[in-house]
Amino acid sequence: MEDQYGSDFMTIVDEDGTEYELEVLSSLEWNGCTYLAVIPATDEENKQELEVSILKSVEEDGESILCAIEDEAELESVYELIMDELYEEEEE
């Protein structure tokens, strides 16, 4: 995971070498793991249409990588916590 744009944007590379620019909406430490709520980086006009992805940061060969959450219960719990946090920030 390489942070190229500052704290809100990052570029990740998948196993095929394809680069993706993501905007980090929120991060969460839960049960000893770090989770990120991200959307593809895009202009402001199209943000209403984008789906939020929840990724988990894991250590692999001493390197931090982002991966999809396989466990449905874990994904649901993390999704609820992150969405609560995002809506709480929005109300302030």
Backbone bond lengths (Angstrom), bond angles and torsions (degrees), N, CA, C in turn:
res aa  C-N    CA-C-N  psi(-1)  N-CA   C-N-CA  omega(-1)  CA-C   N-CA-C  phi
1 M - - - 1.454 - - 1.522 106.91 -
2 E 1.298 116.11 120.55 1.452 120.51 -177.15 1.514 109.87 -118.25
3 D 1.306 115.64 127.14 1.457 122.03 -178.82 1.523 108.58 -94.60
4 Q 1.343 117.09 107.02 1.454 120.48 -175.72 1.522 113.42 -104.85
5 Y 1.295 119.20 -22.24 1.453 121.67 -169.87 1.519 114.33 -113.00
6 G 1.291 119.31 0.13 1.448 121.23 -173.72 1.508 108.45 114.43
7 S 1.309 116.59 -163.93 1.456 119.64 -172.17 1.528 114.37 -77.15
8 D 1.339 119.54 -15.55 1.462 120.38 -175.26 1.530 114.54 -101.54
9 F 1.312 118.35 -13.72 1.461 121.37 -177.78 1.520 109.93 -129.60
10 M 1.340 116.02 148.47 1.455 120.58 176.98 1.519 108.84 -148.92
11 T 1.306 115.23 157.65 1.451 122.25 173.00 1.512 107.28 -114.02
12 I 1.332 115.88 128.76 1.458 119.85 176.04 1.525 108.03 -118.73
13 V 1.328 115.76 156.76 1.461 122.15 179.96 1.522 107.47 -123.13
14 D 1.343 116.55 128.06 1.464 119.09 179.53 1.526 110.27 -83.26
15 E 1.333 116.21 179.93 1.456 120.83 -176.38 1.530 113.38 -64.76
16 D 1.331 117.62 -18.00 1.460 121.74 177.66 1.524 112.61 -91.24
17 G 1.340 116.97 -1.06 1.461 121.00 179.64 1.520 113.94 88.51
18 T 1.336 117.58 5.85 1.464 121.43 178.54 1.516 109.73 -79.38
19 E 1.339 116.65 130.73 1.460 121.38 179.81 1.523 110.58 -92.34
20 Y 1.335 115.25 142.15 1.462 122.31 176.73 1.519 108.31 -130.14
21 E 1.314 116.07 132.76 1.455 120.93 174.59 1.522 107.94 -96.61
22 L 1.328 116.11 126.81 1.457 121.82 -176.70 1.515 110.61 -124.57
23 E 1.319 114.94 147.14 1.459 121.11 170.95 1.518 107.36 -103.13
24 V 1.319 116.31 127.53 1.458 121.60 179.28 1.521 108.45 -87.38
25 L 1.334 116.05 116.22 1.459 121.26 179.52 1.523 111.33 -83.90
26 S 1.329 115.51 -35.79 1.456 120.07 -176.55 1.520 109.12 -163.52
27 S 1.320 115.85 154.14 1.465 120.58 171.69 1.517 107.49 -128.72
28 L 1.315 115.70 153.36 1.452 121.38 -174.41 1.518 109.46 -144.19
29 E 1.321 116.34 131.42 1.462 122.34 170.57 1.527 106.01 -98.28
30 W 1.329 116.76 122.30 1.460 120.41 -178.27 1.523 108.81 -150.66
31 N 1.313 116.21 130.58 1.471 122.64 179.85 1.526 112.36 52.39
32 G 1.331 116.76 38.01 1.458 120.94 176.83 1.522 115.38 78.76
33 C 1.332 116.98 8.58 1.468 121.03 -179.78 1.524 109.69 -123.14
34 T 1.330 115.65 157.79 1.455 121.67 176.23 1.523 108.87 -107.45
35 Y 1.320 115.73 133.35 1.456 122.65 179.30 1.523 108.64 -124.22
36 L 1.330 116.43 146.18 1.461 121.88 178.28 1.515 110.04 -125.59
37 A 1.327 116.12 135.12 1.457 121.92 170.61 1.520 105.37 -97.38
38 V 1.340 116.61 120.45 1.465 121.15 -175.04 1.524 111.05 -132.12
39 I 1.328 114.02 156.73 1.462 122.21 170.27 1.521 106.72 -134.10
40 P 1.328 117.95 157.49 1.464 118.75 174.84 1.523 109.65 -61.17
41 A 1.333 117.24 138.97 1.464 121.48 177.90 1.519 107.65 -67.59
42 T 1.334 115.67 128.21 1.460 121.17 -178.06 1.515 108.59 -155.92
43 D 1.324 116.23 177.38 1.458 118.82 178.52 1.527 110.53 -75.34
44 E 1.299 116.51 162.69 1.472 123.03 -175.14 1.528 113.28 -58.68
45 E 1.329 118.29 -33.07 1.473 121.36 -175.49 1.520 112.91 -63.74
46 N 1.321 117.96 -32.88 1.462 121.25 -174.19 1.522 114.06 -95.02
47 K 1.323 118.94 -1.00 1.467 121.27 -175.90 1.523 113.01 -64.65
48 Q 1.305 118.59 -29.87 1.468 121.00 -178.87 1.524 111.65 -63.39
49 E 1.334 118.07 -24.90 1.457 122.43 -174.47 1.531 113.52 -93.85
50 L 1.320 118.36 -7.86 1.453 121.38 -173.32 1.519 112.78 -84.67
51 E 1.322 115.39 145.77 1.455 121.18 175.53 1.519 109.73 -92.47
52 V 1.308 115.89 142.19 1.454 122.00 178.03 1.529 108.39 -83.03
53 S 1.329 116.03 132.78 1.466 121.98 174.42 1.527 108.36 -107.80
54 I 1.318 115.93 141.34 1.455 121.29 176.85 1.528 106.85 -109.07
55 L 1.330 116.31 121.78 1.454 121.96 179.84 1.523 109.81 -118.36
56 K 1.317 115.76 149.95 1.462 122.45 -179.70 1.523 108.53 -110.03
57 S 1.315 116.34 134.30 1.455 121.81 176.71 1.526 108.28 -89.57
58 V 1.331 116.70 123.71 1.463 121.80 178.86 1.522 109.36 -129.88
59 E 1.328 115.88 154.28 1.462 122.05 177.00 1.523 108.71 -89.65
60 E 1.335 115.72 129.03 1.457 120.64 175.59 1.517 108.00 -139.72
61 D 1.317 117.17 119.16 1.462 122.97 -177.17 1.523 111.39 55.36
62 G 1.332 116.21 39.10 1.459 121.21 178.37 1.514 114.79 75.76
63 E 1.315 116.73 7.23 1.459 121.65 -179.16 1.524 109.86 -119.68
64 S 1.318 116.26 140.67 1.454 121.50 178.55 1.525 109.25 -82.45
65 I 1.342 116.72 125.15 1.463 120.98 177.40 1.524 109.35 -126.79
66 L 1.325 116.04 156.56 1.461 121.70 176.00 1.518 108.92 -100.79
67 C 1.336 116.02 137.48 1.453 119.89 179.17 1.532 109.83 -141.58
68 A 1.314 114.56 161.36 1.459 120.94 175.60 1.519 109.14 -70.74
69 I 1.312 116.65 152.18 1.464 121.78 178.46 1.526 107.94 -89.54
70 E 1.313 116.04 118.16 1.464 122.04 -176.36 1.532 112.61 -80.39
71 D 1.328 117.23 -36.46 1.460 122.22 -175.61 1.532 110.36 -79.18
72 E 1.324 117.13 119.57 1.472 122.19 -176.98 1.530 112.62 -61.19
73 A 1.336 117.16 -41.05 1.465 120.77 -179.51 1.529 110.16 -65.46
74 E 1.327 117.04 -42.18 1.463 121.08 177.91 1.521 110.04 -63.16
75 L 1.329 117.17 -45.73 1.459 121.45 179.88 1.520 111.46 -60.57
76 E 1.320 117.28 -45.05 1.461 121.51 -179.87 1.526 111.65 -62.73
77 S 1.338 116.88 -43.45 1.463 120.79 179.28 1.522 111.77 -63.64
78 V 1.318 116.12 -47.02 1.471 120.69 -179.45 1.525 110.35 -65.34
79 Y 1.329 117.14 -41.45 1.463 121.18 178.73 1.528 110.78 -58.18
80 E 1.317 116.84 -47.52 1.465 120.80 179.92 1.523 111.70 -61.79
81 L 1.335 117.53 -43.48 1.466 121.02 179.45 1.532 111.49 -63.59
82 I 1.319 116.95 -44.78 1.467 120.29 -179.44 1.513 111.02 -67.60
83 M 1.319 118.05 -42.94 1.466 120.23 -179.77 1.530 110.71 -64.77
84 D 1.328 117.48 -39.81 1.466 120.53 176.00 1.529 110.08 -59.36
85 E 1.320 116.37 -43.73 1.466 121.34 179.66 1.530 111.09 -64.41
86 L 1.334 117.04 -43.79 1.471 120.27 179.94 1.523 111.82 -64.81
87 Y 1.314 117.80 -42.53 1.464 120.64 179.60 1.515 111.62 -68.99
88 E 1.335 116.37 -33.75 1.466 120.69 177.46 1.534 110.18 -64.49
89 E 1.342 116.31 -43.21 1.475 120.76 177.83 1.519 110.81 -64.26
90 E 1.331 116.58 -38.40 1.468 121.23 -178.83 1.517 111.65 -65.39
91 E 1.350 117.75 -36.48 1.449 121.65 -178.94 1.533 112.43 -70.41
92 E 1.341 116.72 -26.09 1.466 120.41 -179.29 1.462 108.17 -76.64
